[in-house]
Amino acid sequence: VEKSDGTTVEFTTEGTITVEKTTTTTYYSSGGGKRGSTTSETSEESGVITKSEMQTQLEPGKPVDISLPWEKAKELGILGLTLEYQLQVQAKIMVAKLAELPSNIEKPKVKDLYNIIEIKVIDEATGKEIEPKGWIKFMVSKKWLKEKGYSSDDVVMLRYHNGWEVLETKKLGVEDAENIYYKAYTPGFSIFAV
């Protein structure tokens, strides 16, 4: 991911990402030079601050890494996803930053929430949500951590699935002047909180 200040955060990418929309931002993956694109837009949907939609082909046993353009990654707080699914499908991925939790979901038992994200993965052939497993790469502001009195080791990602569960969360070993970068493993996609 290339940032506006010229520095880059690199992730390897396998697979092909294509989007069929009129407004696209093209990027180049770091592993092999494949091209892909993502669409991003600001939504007026209730509770959605910003969102991004992507499409990719998922194949059995082949993880697919998807990186967001830096400006959209900053807005969402999500750098990218790694998806793995047991069937071959053309998938649509929707990532939305929410202003608050949906009214039917209780707040997790944590003192502060940094970010609330909803991620849906849909089989384009059936229109139904599917449950690939994978990693979510995200960032947390150093300024926010300092203001709240947290260390970088206090950060965890939570997943809502019939209640809140703590996900395996690891620092990526990459940081810059503003952010610390993490990844969290998830057995499926839904609502997430950091």
C-alpha positions in Angstrom: 0.0 0.0 0.0 1.6 3.3 -1.0 0.8 6.2 1.4 0.4 9.8 0.3 3.8 10.7 2.0 5.6 8.3 -0.4 6.3 5.5 2.1 4.9 2.0 1.5 3.5 -0.8 3.6 3.9 -4.0 1.6 1.8 -7.2 1.6 2.1 -10.1 -0.8 -0.8 -10.7 -3.2 -2.0 -13.8 -4.9 -5.1 -14.0 -7.1 -6.9 -11.5 -9.3 -9.1 -8.7 -8.2 -11.5 -7.0 -10.6 -14.1 -4.5 -10.2 -16.8 -3.4 -12.6 -17.8 0.1 -11.6 -17.3 3.5 -13.2 -15.2 5.0 -10.5 -12.1 2.9 -9.8 -8.7 3.5 -8.3 -6.1 1.2 -9.8 -3.2 -0.2 -7.7 -0.4 -2.7 -8.3 0.1 -5.7 -6.1 3.5 -6.3 -4.6 3.9 -9.9 -5.6 4.1 -10.4 -9.3 2.8 -7.2 -10.7 -0.8 -8.2 -11.2 -3.3 -5.3 -11.6 -6.5 -4.9 -9.7 -8.9 -2.2 -8.7 -11.3 -1.4 -5.9 -14.2 1.0 -5.8 -14.7 3.3 -3.0 -17.5 5.8 -2.1 -19.0 7.7 0.7 -22.4 6.3 1.6 -25.5 7.9 3.0 -26.6 4.6 4.4 -27.7 4.9 8.1 -24.6 4.5 10.3 -22.1 4.0 7.5 -19.3 6.6 7.5 -17.5 5.2 4.5 -17.3 2.0 2.5 -15.4 0.2 -0.2 -16.5 -2.7 -2.5 -14.2 -5.2 -4.2 -14.6 -8.3 -6.3 -12.3 -11.3 -6.5 -12.3 -14.9 -7.6 -11.9 -17.3 -4.6 -10.5 -20.8 -5.3 -10.3 -23.8 -3.0 -7.1 -23.7 -0.9 -5.7 -20.6 -2.5 -5.5 -17.6 -0.2 -6.2 -14.3 -1.9 -4.7 -11.0 -0.5 -6.6 -7.8 -1.2 -5.0 -4.4 -0.4 -7.0 -1.2 -0.3 -5.7 2.0 -1.8 -4.0 4.1 0.9 -6.5 6.9 1.1 -9.4 4.4 1.5 -7.4 2.4 4.0 -6.9 5.5 6.1 -10.7 6.2 6.0 -11.7 2.7 6.9 -8.8 1.8 9.2 -8.4 -1.4 7.2 -5.3 -2.1 5.0 -6.6 -5.2 3.4 -7.9 -8.8 3.7 -6.7 -12.3 3.1 -9.5 -14.6 2.2 -9.6 -18.4 1.9 -12.7 -20.4 0.9 -13.4 -24.1 0.3 -15.3 -23.5 -3.0 -14.6 -21.6 -6.2 -16.8 -18.5 -6.3 -16.8 -15.0 -7.7 -17.0 -12.9 -4.5 -18.1 -9.4 -3.8 -16.5 -8.0 -0.6 -18.0 -5.0 1.1 -16.1 -3.2 3.9 -17.9 -0.4 5.8 -16.8 1.8 8.7 -19.8 2.2 11.0 -20.5 5.3 13.2 -21.9 3.0 15.9 -22.9 -0.6 16.5 -26.3 -1.7 15.0 -29.0 -1.4 17.7 -29.4 -5.2 17.8 -25.8 -5.8 18.9 -24.7 -5.1 22.4 -21.5 -3.2 23.1 -18.5 -5.4 23.8 -17.2 -5.4 27.4 -14.3 -3.2 26.7 -13.6 0.4 27.9 -13.0 2.0 24.5 -13.8 1.2 20.9 -11.4 2.6 18.3 -13.1 1.4 15.2 -16.3 -0.5 14.1 -16.2 -2.3 10.8 -18.7 -4.5 8.9 -17.3 -6.9 6.4 -19.5 -9.0 4.1 -18.4 -11.5 1.5 -21.1 -12.4 -1.0 -21.2 -15.1 -3.6 -22.1 -13.1 -6.7 -23.8 -16.1 -8.4 -26.3 -16.7 -5.6 -26.3 -13.2 -3.9 -25.9 -15.0 -0.5 -23.3 -14.2 2.1 -20.5 -16.8 2.4 -18.1 -17.4 5.3 -14.5 -17.6 4.1 -11.8 -17.5 6.8 -8.9 -15.1 6.7 -6.9 -12.2 8.1 -7.8 -8.6 8.5 -4.9 -6.1 8.3 -5.7 -2.9 10.2 -4.1 0.1 11.8 -4.5 2.0 15.0 -3.5 5.6 15.6 -0.5 6.1 18.0 -2.1 9.4 19.0 -5.4 7.6 20.0 -3.5 5.0 22.0 -1.5 7.7 23.9 -4.6 9.8 24.6 -6.5 6.7 26.0 -3.4 5.5 28.0 -3.0 2.2 26.1 0.1 0.5 24.9 0.4 -1.0 21.4 0.1 -4.5 23.0 -3.4 -3.7 24.4 -5.0 -3.7 21.0 -7.3 -6.6 20.0 -9.9 -7.1 17.3 -13.3 -8.5 18.3 -15.7 -10.3 16.1 -19.5 -10.4 16.6 -20.9 -13.9 16.0 -23.7 -14.7 18.4 -21.8 -12.6 20.9 -18.4 -11.0 21.0 -15.2 -13.1 20.6 -11.6 -12.0 20.8 -9.6 -12.7 17.6 -6.0 -13.7 17.5 -4.4 -10.3 16.9 -0.7 -9.7 16.1 1.4 -6.6 15.4 2.7 -6.7 11.9 6.1 -5.3 13.1 5.5 -2.3 10.9 4.7 1.2 12.2 5.2 4.8 11.1 4.9 8.2 12.8 1.1 8.0 12.9 0.0 4.3 13.1 0.8 0.9 14.3 -0.2 -2.0 12.0 -1.9 -5.3 13.0 -3.5 -8.3 11.6 -6.3 -10.5 13.1 -7.3 -14.0 12.1 -11.1 -14.5 11.7 -13.0 -17.8 11.0 -15.7 -15.7 9.2 -16.8 -12.1 8.5 -19.4 -9.9 10.1 -19.1 -6.9 12.5 -15.7 -6.2 14.0 -14.5 -3.8 16.7 -11.0 -2.7 17.6 
